[in-house]
Amino acid sequence: MKRGILIFSLVLFQMVLAHSVIAGEAMPKPKSNNPEAQALLDQALEVLKQEYTIPNLDQAISLLEKANQLDPNNHDILVELADKNWQKGDLLPEKTDADFKARKAYFEKGLKYAEQALKIKESAGAHYWFAANLGSSYEHASILSQAKIFPSLKKNCDWIQTRNPEYFYGGAARIWSKVVSKVPDIVLKMVGEDPNQVFGWLEDAIKTEPRYLLNYVYKGQFCWRMGKKDDALSALDYALKQDPSIFTEE
């Protein structure tokens, strides 16, 4: 009973965390040498500071697309578009086939923006949102199809971990732990993935910024998947006892 209550509470807590700490992401703010484009970028970010909702995301994406037209091939703008399209897709419902199709459309759009950004310059942001959009666009694909993108996801996460593991407070660690948590054991064995490495990444992320509670949630989910139930419950229990507003930096 205790475990059931804890897991149910976790779902609600994660929903709060996902949208209350988003303004505290350790991601560089987009910059443009075009004053008009920069003004649009600032407006887009300001809209999302008010409330992270689908209507506000729609407005922000529209502003970013206009900025992209004024300053094409701007790496920062493309990364921001990859980010916000993923956010929009992730907020959409996922109950029907039509829902899945709508979500995938945004993830694929975000993926294209990330690909464009990578062609201009490799960065933690471009690699992160490439991996996030790629993984999410295959969330309802067959196991075989998911296995095919495994190497690409790992390559992008490895790039971040090697050069900028602090990006988005351990973002690559969270993405990769989620991937490893969802794929069947047979796939992990096929690609020779070491779960201990993933656990180490999450631990490092927590040590770097212990106030970022979402990392404890991912640690709990990962430990649960690996059969470490006590460690999972401990991590989730800790997160649930904290104030979600503890992290307020921008």
DRENMI-865863 format. One record per residue: residue number from 1; x negated, y, z negated of N, C-alpha, C in turn; residue in one letter; chain. Coordinates in steps of 0.05 Angstrom, whole numbers, plus 5000, padded with zeros to 4 digits. Last residue first. Layout:
<pts>
(pt NUM,(X,Y,Z),(X,Y,Z),(X,Y,Z),'a','A')
...
</pts>
This chain:
<pts>
(pt 250,(4660,5628,5249),(4664,5629,5277),(4638,5628,5291),'e','A')
(pt 249,(4679,5593,5189),(4660,5609,5205),(4668,5608,5234),'e','A')
(pt 248,(4710,5562,5156),(4723,5585,5168),(4704,5601,5186),'t','A')
(pt 247,(4723,5507,5122),(4706,5515,5144),(4719,5537,5159),'f','A')
(pt 246,(4764,5499,5087),(4737,5503,5076),(4718,5514,5097),'i','A')
(pt 245,(4814,5487,5102),(4806,5514,5108),(4778,5520,5097),'s','A')
(pt 244,(4825,5436,5082),(4819,5439,5110),(4808,5467,5118),'p','A')
(pt 243,(4796,5417,5022),(4813,5438,5034),(4806,5441,5063),'d','A')
(pt 242,(4792,5346,5008),(4780,5372,5013),(4801,5391,5025),'q','A')
(pt 241,(4813,5296,5006),(4813,5312,4981),(4802,5340,4984),'k','A')
(pt 240,(4806,5275,5055),(4833,5282,5047),(4834,5299,5022),'l','A')
(pt 239,(4751,5263,5054),(4761,5283,5072),(4789,5293,5064),'a','A')
(pt 238,(4750,5221,5017),(4735,5245,5012),(4747,5268,5029),'y','A')
(pt 237,(4780,5183,5044),(4790,5193,5018),(4776,5219,5011),'d','A')
(pt 236,(4747,5172,5087),(4773,5184,5091),(4785,5196,5066),'l','A')
(pt 235,(4703,5148,5061),(4699,5172,5077),(4726,5187,5081),'a','A')
(pt 234,(4728,5104,5035),(4713,5124,5020),(4710,5150,5035),'s','A')
(pt 233,(4748,5075,5077),(4767,5087,5058),(4754,5109,5042),'l','A')
(pt 232,(4699,5059,5101),(4719,5075,5116),(4738,5090,5097),'a','A')
(pt 231,(4676,5029,5061),(4662,5053,5070),(4682,5071,5085),'d','A')
(pt 230,(4714,4987,5060),(4709,5004,5036),(4696,5030,5044),'d','A')
(pt 229,(4711,4965,5113),(4735,4977,5103),(4731,4995,5079),'k','A')
(pt 228,(4678,4954,5161),(4668,4964,5135),(4691,4979,5122),'k','A')
(pt 227,(4691,4939,5212),(4698,4921,5191),(4688,4929,5163),'g','A')
(pt 226,(4686,4976,5251),(4664,4958,5247),(4668,4938,5224),'m','A')
(pt 225,(4732,5005,5244),(4730,4989,5269),(4707,4968,5266),'r','A')
(pt 224,(4718,5032,5198),(4741,5014,5198),(4740,4994,5221),'w','A')
(pt 223,(4676,5064,5216),(4671,5043,5196),(4694,5022,5195),'c','A')
(pt 222,(4706,5098,5250),(4684,5081,5260),(4679,5057,5241),'f','A')
(pt 221,(4740,5124,5215),(4751,5108,5237),(4730,5088,5248),'q','A')
(pt 220,(4701,5150,5182),(4720,5131,5171),(4732,5112,5192),'g','A')
(pt 219,(4677,5183,5219),(4661,5163,5205),(4679,5141,5194),'k','A')
(pt 218,(4719,5215,5232),(4708,5198,5253),(4691,5176,5240),'y','A')
(pt 217,(4725,5241,5182),(4747,5226,5194),(4737,5206,5215),'v','A')
(pt 216,(4677,5266,5177),(4684,5245,5158),(4706,5228,5169),'y','A')
(pt 215,(4681,5304,5218),(4661,5283,5220),(4666,5260,5201),'n','A')
(pt 214,(4719,5339,5201),(4727,5320,5222),(4707,5298,5225),'l','A')
(pt 213,(4696,5374,5164),(4709,5350,5154),(4717,5330,5176),'l','A')
(pt 212,(4642,5407,5156),(4658,5401,5179),(4672,5374,5175),'y','A')
(pt 211,(4609,5411,5113),(4635,5423,5110),(4653,5417,5134),'r','A')
(pt 210,(4558,5391,5126),(4577,5375,5109),(4605,5386,5106),'p','A')
(pt 209,(4520,5392,5176),(4542,5411,5167),(4563,5395,5152),'e','A')
(pt 208,(4479,5354,5172),(4474,5380,5184),(4495,5401,5176),'t','A')
(pt 207,(4504,5309,5150),(4482,5322,5135),(4477,5350,5145),'k','A')
(pt 206,(4539,5297,5192),(4550,5304,5166),(4529,5319,5149),'i','A')
(pt 205,(4502,5283,5231),(4521,5305,5236),(4532,5315,5209),'a','A')
(pt 204,(4478,5238,5209),(4462,5262,5214),(4480,5286,5218),'d','A')
(pt 203,(4522,5203,5209),(4510,5211,5184),(4493,5236,5187),'e','A')
(pt 202,(4530,5198,5264),(4551,5210,5248),(4540,5219,5221),'l','A')
(pt 201,(4482,5171,5278),(4489,5197,5290),(4509,5212,5273),'w','A')
(pt 200,(4487,5124,5250),(4465,5143,5243),(4471,5170,5254),'g','A')
(pt 199,(4528,5100,5277),(4532,5107,5249),(4511,5127,5240),'f','A')
(pt 198,(4502,5091,5326),(4526,5109,5325),(4530,5119,5296),'v','A')
(pt 197,(4465,5054,5310),(4456,5080,5321),(4478,5100,5319),'q','A')
(pt 196,(4496,5011,5296),(4481,5024,5275),(4471,5052,5284),'n','A')
(pt 195,(4517,4990,5343),(4534,5006,5326),(4519,5022,5305),'p','A')
(pt 194,(4486,4988,5403),(4480,4983,5375),(4497,5001,5357),'d','A')
(pt 193,(4503,4955,5464),(4505,4979,5446),(4501,4971,5417),'e','A')
(pt 192,(4500,4922,5508),(4478,4921,5488),(4479,4945,5470),'g','A')
(pt 191,(4539,4914,5544),(4521,4938,5549),(4499,4940,5528),'v','A')
(pt 190,(4563,4868,5524),(4555,4869,5552),(4535,4892,5557),'m','A')
(pt 189,(4577,4882,5473),(4556,4862,5477),(4545,4863,5505),'k','A')
(pt 188,(4618,4918,5483),(4594,4927,5468),(4571,4908,5472),'l','A')
(pt 187,(4654,4884,5508),(4642,4905,5523),(4617,4915,5510),'v','A')
(pt 186,(4668,4851,5465),(4655,4839,5489),(4642,4860,5506),'i','A')
(pt 185,(4696,4884,5430),(4669,4875,5423),(4654,4864,5447),'d','A')
(pt 184,(4730,4938,5466),(4728,4911,5455),(4699,4903,5449),'p','A')
(pt 183,(4729,5008,5448),(4724,4986,5467),(4722,4960,5453),'v','A')
(pt 182,(4736,5043,5404),(4759,5035,5420),(4754,5011,5439),'k','A')
(pt 181,(4688,5055,5381),(4710,5045,5364),(4733,5033,5380),'s','A')
(pt 180,(4659,5076,5422),(4651,5050,5412),(4673,5038,5395),'v','A')
(pt 179,(4687,5125,5428),(4685,5106,5450),(4679,5078,5439),'v','A')
(pt 178,(4679,5148,5378),(4706,5142,5386),(4706,5122,5409),'k','A')
(pt 177,(4624,5154,5378),(4636,5137,5358),(4664,5129,5366),'s','A')
(pt 176,(4619,5191,5420),(4609,5165,5423),(4620,5145,5403),'w','A')
(pt 175,(4644,5237,5398),(4654,5225,5423),(4645,5196,5425),'i','A')
(pt 174,(4613,5245,5352),(4641,5239,5349),(4652,5226,5375),'r','A')
(pt 173,(4563,5256,5374),(4566,5233,5355),(4595,5225,5353),'a','A')
(pt 172,(4573,5302,5402),(4566,5278,5417),(4569,5253,5399),'a','A')
(pt 171,(4583,5339,5359),(4604,5331,5378),(4598,5305,5393),'g','A')
(pt 170,(4558,5362,5315),(4556,5333,5320),(4576,5322,5339),'g','A')
(pt 169,(4578,5415,5320),(4575,5401,5294),(4575,5371,5297),'y','A')
(pt 168,(4570,5432,5371),(4597,5427,5362),(4597,5410,5337),'f','A')
(pt 167,(4504,5410,5370),(4525,5422,5386),(4552,5413,5376),'y','A')
(pt 166,(4463,5383,5345),(4480,5400,5328),(4504,5412,5343),'e','A')
(pt 165,(4432,5359,5384),(4452,5342,5369),(4471,5358,5351),'p','A')
(pt 164,(4403,5373,5434),(4419,5391,5418),(4440,5376,5402),'n','A')
(pt 163,(4371,5331,5456),(4364,5359,5459),(4379,5379,5441),'r','A')
(pt 162,(4391,5280,5445),(4362,5284,5447),(4354,5314,5446),'t','A')
(pt 161,(4446,5286,5445),(4432,5277,5420),(4402,5282,5421),'q','A')
(pt 160,(4454,5301,5498),(4460,5320,5477),(4445,5312,5452),'i','A')
(pt 159,(4439,5253,5524),(4427,5279,5532),(4430,5299,5509),'w','A')
(pt 158,(4474,5216,5502),(4446,5214,5496),(4431,5240,5502),'d','A')
(pt 157,(4522,5232,5527),(4519,5235,5498),(4490,5234,5489),'c','A')
(pt 156,(4510,5219,5580),(4515,5247,5572),(4513,5252,5542),'n','A')
(pt 155,(4502,5164,5576),(4481,5181,5587),(4485,5210,5578),'k','A')
(pt 154,(4551,5145,5558),(4528,5142,5541),(4505,5161,5550),'k','A')
(pt 153,(4583,5157,5602),(4589,5169,5577),(4565,5168,5559),'l','A')
(pt 152,(4558,5123,5640),(4559,5152,5644),(4565,5167,5618),'s','A')
(pt 151,(4567,5071,5618),(4540,5082,5622),(4539,5112,5625),'p','A')
(pt 150,(4626,5070,5619),(4611,5068,5594),(4583,5079,5597),'f','A')
(pt 149,(4655,5064,5663),(4646,5092,5657),(4629,5093,5632),'i','A')
(pt 148,(4666,5010,5664),(4650,5021,5686),(4640,5049,5680),'k','A')
(pt 147,(4700,5001,5622),(4673,4991,5620),(4655,5004,5641),'a','A')
(pt 146,(4747,5021,5643),(4735,5035,5621),(4705,5027,5618),'q','A')
(pt 145,(4758,4981,5680),(4754,5008,5689),(4740,5025,5668),'s','A')
(pt 144,(4766,4938,5645),(4745,4936,5665),(4738,4964,5675),'l','A')
(pt 143,(4811,4954,5616),(4786,4950,5602),(4762,4950,5622),'i','A')
(pt 142,(4848,5005,5653),(4842,4977,5645),(4815,4976,5631),'s','A')
(pt 141,(4867,5068,5623),(4858,5051,5645),(4853,5023,5635),'a','A')
(pt 140,(4879,5107,5588),(4900,5087,5592),(4893,5069,5616),'h','A')
(pt 139,(4834,5140,5587),(4844,5130,5562),(4865,5108,5565),'e','A')
(pt 138,(4806,5165,5626),(4808,5136,5628),(4821,5123,5604),'y','A')
(pt 137,(4804,5217,5612),(4818,5211,5637),(4821,5181,5641),'s','A')
(pt 136,(4771,5215,5566),(4800,5219,5563),(4816,5212,5588),'s','A')
(pt 135,(4720,5210,5590),(4731,5189,5572),(4761,5191,5570),'g','A')
(pt 134,(4717,5258,5619),(4715,5232,5633),(4727,5210,5616),'l','A')
(pt 133,(4722,5297,5579),(4742,5295,5600),(4742,5269,5615),'n','A')
(pt 132,(4676,5285,5548),(4702,5286,5536),(4724,5283,5557),'a','A')
(pt 131,(4634,5289,5586),(4639,5264,5572),(4667,5263,5561),'a','A')
(pt 130,(4639,5344,5599),(4639,5323,5620),(4647,5297,5608),'f','A')
(pt 129,(4632,5367,5551),(4659,5368,5562),(4661,5350,5586),'w','A')
(pt 128,(4576,5355,5543),(4597,5347,5524),(4625,5346,5536),'y','A')
(pt 127,(4549,5377,5587),(4549,5348,5583),(4571,5339,5564),'h','A')
(pt 126,(4561,5431,5578),(4569,5418,5603),(4570,5388,5600),'a','A')
(pt 125,(4538,5438,5526),(4567,5443,5531),(4577,5429,5556),'g','A')
(pt 124,(4484,5428,5533),(4500,5411,5515),(4530,5414,5521),'a','A')
(pt 123,(4467,5432,5603),(4470,5444,5576),(4486,5424,5559),'s','A')
(pt 122,(4440,5445,5666),(4446,5425,5645),(4447,5438,5618),'e','A')
(pt 121,(4469,5485,5715),(4450,5483,5693),(4459,5461,5674),'k','A')
(pt 120,(4498,5474,5762),(4484,5500,5759),(4462,5498,5738),'i','A')
(pt 119,(4518,5425,5756),(4503,5430,5780),(4487,5456,5778),'k','A')
(pt 118,(4546,5430,5709),(4522,5415,5709),(4505,5419,5733),'l','A')
(pt 117,(4591,5459,5728),(4573,5472,5709),(4546,5457,5708),'a','A')
(pt 116,(4616,5421,5759),(4606,5445,5772),(4585,5459,5754),'q','A')
(pt 115,(4630,5384,5719),(4612,5376,5741),(4599,5400,5754),'e','A')
(pt 114,(4667,5415,5691),(4642,5407,5678),(4621,5398,5698),'a','A')
(pt 113,(4707,5419,5729),(4694,5444,5720),(4667,5437,5707),'y','A')
(pt 112,(4722,5366,5733),(4711,5379,5756),(4696,5405,5748),'k','A')
(pt 111,(4742,5357,5681),(4719,5342,5690),(4706,5356,5714),'l','A')
(pt 110,(4788,5388,5682),(4766,5395,5664),(4740,5382,5672),'g','A')
(pt 109,(4817,5357,5717),(4811,5385,5724),(4787,5394,5707),'k','A')
(pt 108,(4823,5311,5688),(4808,5310,5713),(4800,5338,5723),'e','A')
(pt 107,(4853,5330,5646),(4827,5319,5640),(4810,5318,5666),'f','A')
(pt 106,(4900,5345,5673),(4884,5365,5659),(4855,5355,5654),'y','A')
(pt 105,(4917,5295,5690),(4912,5316,5710),(4895,5338,5698),'a','A')
(pt 104,(4925,5266,5644),(4903,5259,5661),(4896,5281,5681),'k','A')
(pt 103,(4973,5289,5626),(4948,5292,5610),(4924,5287,5628),'r','A')
(pt 102,(5008,5273,5666),(5003,5301,5662),(4978,5306,5646),'a','A')
(pt 101,(5006,5217,5660),(4998,5229,5685),(4991,5259,5682),'k','A')
(pt 100,(5028,5211,5609),(5000,5202,5614),(4989,5215,5640),'f','A')
(pt 99,(5080,5230,5619),(5062,5244,5600),(5033,5237,5606),'d','A')
(pt 98,(5098,5191,5654),(5096,5219,5663),(5078,5235,5645),'a','A')
(pt 97,(5099,5148,5620),(5081,5148,5643),(5077,5176,5654),'d','A')
(pt 96,(5106,5173,5552),(5116,5161,5577),(5094,5162,5599),'t','A')
(pt 95,(5076,5194,5510),(5096,5174,5505),(5105,5159,5530),'k','A')
(pt 94,(5042,5240,5494),(5033,5216,5507),(5051,5192,5501),'e','A')
(pt 93,(5043,5312,5501),(5053,5287,5490),(5042,5263,5506),'p','A')
(pt 92,(4983,5354,5500),(5007,5344,5513),(5017,5318,5500),'l','A')
(pt 91,(4934,5363,5478),(4957,5372,5463),(4984,5362,5475),'l','A')
(pt 90,(4898,5346,5516),(4899,5332,5491),(4923,5339,5474),'d','A')
(pt 89,(4904,5383,5557),(4912,5356,5561),(4915,5341,5536),'g','A')
(pt 88,(4882,5428,5530),(4910,5428,5540),(4920,5400,5544),'k','A')
(pt 87,(4829,5412,5522),(4846,5419,5499),(4876,5418,5507),'q','A')
(pt 86,(4812,5407,5575),(4813,5384,5558),(4832,5389,5534),'w','A')
(pt 85,(4815,5461,5589),(4832,5441,5603),(4834,5415,5588),'n','A')
(pt 84,(4776,5482,5555),(4805,5489,5551),(4824,5471,5566),'k','A')
(pt 83,(4728,5458,5575),(4736,5456,5547),(4766,5460,5545),'d','A')
(pt 82,(4726,5476,5627),(4725,5448,5622),(4735,5442,5594),'a','A')
(pt 81,(4724,5531,5618),(4747,5520,5632),(4749,5490,5628),'l','A')
(pt 80,(4674,5535,5594),(4697,5543,5579),(4723,5531,5591),'e','A')
(pt 79,(4642,5519,5636),(4642,5503,5612),(4667,5509,5595),'v','A')
(pt 78,(4652,5563,5670),(4659,5535,5679),(4660,5516,5655),'l','A')
(pt 77,(4629,5605,5641),(4658,5605,5647),(4668,5577,5655),'i','A')
(pt 76,(4575,5590,5640),(4590,5593,5616),(4620,5591,5620),'d','A')
(pt 75,(4559,5591,5695),(4559,5566,5680),(4576,5568,5655),'h','A')
(pt 74,(4590,5618,5748),(4580,5626,5722),(4582,5601,5704),'n','A')
(pt 73,(4611,5612,5798),(4586,5599,5792),(4573,5608,5767),'n','A')
(pt 72,(4642,5678,5802),(4640,5649,5809),(4612,5638,5803),'p','A')
(pt 71,(4672,5723,5775),(4644,5716,5771),(4640,5686,5776),'d','A')
(pt 70,(4724,5726,5790),(4708,5751,5790),(4678,5744,5789),'l','A')
(pt 69,(4741,5674,5783),(4743,5686,5810),(4726,5711,5812),'q','A')
(pt 68,(4734,5668,5728),(4719,5651,5747),(4719,5662,5775),'n','A')
(pt 67,(4773,5702,5709),(4745,5709,5705),(4727,5693,5723),'a','A')
(pt 66,(4817,5673,5724),(4813,5699,5736),(4784,5708,5733),'k','A')
(pt 65,(4809,5629,5690),(4809,5625,5720),(4805,5651,5735),'e','A')
(pt 64,(4816,5654,5641),(4790,5643,5648),(4788,5638,5678),'l','A')
(pt 63,(4870,5667,5643),(4850,5688,5641),(4823,5678,5649),'l','A')
(pt 62,(4892,5615,5645),(4897,5634,5667),(4877,5656,5667),'s','A')
(pt 61,(4874,5595,5596),(4865,5583,5621),(4869,5601,5644),'i','A')
(pt 60,(4905,5628,5561),(4875,5629,5561),(4864,5617,5587),'a','A')
(pt 59,(4957,5612,5574),(4949,5640,5578),(4918,5642,5579),'q','A')
(pt 58,(4954,5559,5558),(4961,5565,5586),(4952,5594,5592),'d','A')
(pt 57,(4944,5565,5504),(4923,5553,5521),(4929,5559,5550),'l','A')
(pt 56,(4992,5587,5488),(4968,5603,5486),(4945,5592,5503),'n','A')
(pt 55,(5027,5543,5498),(5030,5569,5512),(5005,5586,5511),'p','A')
(pt 54,(5002,5504,5462),(5002,5500,5491),(5007,5527,5506),'i','A')
(pt 53,(4961,5536,5411),(4986,5523,5421),(4984,5520,5451),'t','A')
(pt 52,(4929,5559,5363),(4922,5540,5384),(4946,5524,5392),'y','A')
(pt 51,(4932,5629,5351),(4944,5602,5347),(4937,5584,5370),'e','A')
(pt 50,(4891,5669,5352),(4917,5673,5339),(4931,5647,5332),'q','A')
(pt 49,(4850,5651,5381),(4845,5656,5353),(4871,5659,5338),'k','A')
(pt 48,(4868,5651,5433),(4867,5625,5419),(4860,5628,5389),'l','A')
(pt 47,(4863,5705,5446),(4890,5692,5447),(4890,5666,5430),'v','A')
(pt 46,(4808,5711,5445),(4825,5725,5425),(4852,5712,5423),'e','A')
(pt 45,(4791,5683,5489),(4783,5674,5463),(4801,5686,5441),'l','A')
(pt 44,(4814,5716,5529),(4821,5687,5527),(4815,5676,5500),'a','A')
(pt 43,(4788,5765,5521),(4817,5763,5518),(4826,5734,5513),'q','A')
(pt 42,(4736,5751,5535),(4742,5760,5508),(4772,5758,5502),'d','A')
(pt 41,(4744,5741,5590),(4734,5720,5572),(4741,5726,5543),'l','A')
(pt 40,(4759,5791,5608),(4778,5769,5609),(4770,5746,5591),'l','A')
(pt 39,(4712,5819,5599),(4736,5828,5585),(4757,5805,5585),'a','A')
(pt 38,(4679,5792,5635),(4673,5790,5606),(4698,5798,5590),'q','A')
(pt 37,(4701,5809,5684),(4702,5781,5677),(4697,5777,5647),'a','A')
(pt 36,(4687,5863,5681),(4716,5855,5683),(4719,5826,5675),'e','A')
(pt 35,(4630,5862,5679),(4646,5873,5657),(4675,5864,5657),'p','A')
(pt 34,(4589,5810,5693),(4611,5825,5705),(4629,5835,5683),'n','A')
(pt 33,(4557,5777,5666),(4546,5804,5672),(4566,5822,5686),'n','A')
(pt 32,(4585,5739,5613),(4585,5746,5641),(4573,5774,5645),'s','A')
(pt 31,(4589,5684,5567),(4580,5711,5575),(4580,5715,5605),'k','A')
(pt 30,(4622,5647,5516),(4615,5651,5544),(4608,5681,5550),'p','A')
(pt 29,(4589,5630,5455),(4611,5644,5468),(4603,5650,5497),'k','A')
(pt 28,(4567,5564,5439),(4561,5592,5447),(4585,5605,5461),'p','A')
(pt 27,(4595,5530,5385),(4591,5531,5414),(4586,5560,5422),'m','A')
(pt 26,(4614,5505,5335),(4587,5516,5340),(4581,5514,5370),'a','A')
(pt 25,(4679,5523,5318),(4662,5507,5334),(4635,5520,5339),'e','A')
(pt 24,(4719,5548,5290),(4693,5546,5277),(4673,5530,5293),'g','A')
(pt 23,(4767,5543,5313),(4754,5569,5316),(4726,5568,5305),'a','A')
(pt 22,(4784,5493,5297),(4775,5496,5324),(4759,5522,5328),'i','A')
(pt 21,(4806,5481,5250),(4777,5487,5249),(4766,5493,5277),'v','A')
(pt 20,(4859,5472,5261),(4853,5493,5242),(4823,5500,5242),'s','A')
(pt 19,(4865,5430,5296),(4873,5456,5306),(4868,5479,5286),'h','A')
(pt 18,(4846,5385,5270),(4839,5389,5298),(4845,5417,5308),'a','A')
(pt 17,(4868,5387,5218),(4840,5394,5223),(4835,5401,5252),'l','A')
(pt 16,(4921,5370,5228),(4916,5397,5217),(4887,5405,5223),'v','A')
(pt 15,(4911,5319,5247),(4926,5338,5264),(4921,5366,5254),'m','A')
(pt 14,(4886,5296,5203),(4871,5300,5227),(4885,5320,5246),'q','A')
(pt 13,(4930,5294,5167),(4906,5311,5161),(4890,5317,5186),'f','A')
(pt 12,(4962,5256,5191),(4972,5284,5188),(4949,5303,5183),'l','A')
(pt 11,(4927,5212,5188),(4938,5221,5214),(4948,5250,5212),'v','A')
(pt 10,(4919,5208,5133),(4897,5215,5151),(4907,5225,5177),'l','A')
(pt 9,(4967,5189,5115),(4959,5216,5107),(4937,5226,5125),'s','A')
(pt 8,(4963,5137,5136),(4984,5155,5145),(4977,5184,5139),'f','A')
(pt 7,(4919,5119,5107),(4917,5121,5136),(4939,5139,5147),'i','A')
(pt 6,(4940,5121,5054),(4916,5136,5061),(4914,5140,5091),'l','A')
(pt 5,(4982,5085,5057),(4988,5113,5051),(4964,5131,5059),'i','A')
(pt 4,(4954,5038,5067),(4974,5047,5086),(4980,5077,5082),'g','A')
(pt 3,(4922,5033,5022),(4910,5036,5048),(4929,5048,5068),'r','A')
(pt 2,(4962,5025,4983),(4944,5048,4981),(4931,5054,5008),'k','A')
(pt 1,(4983,4976,5000),(5000,5000,5000),(4983,5025,5000),'m','A')
</pts>
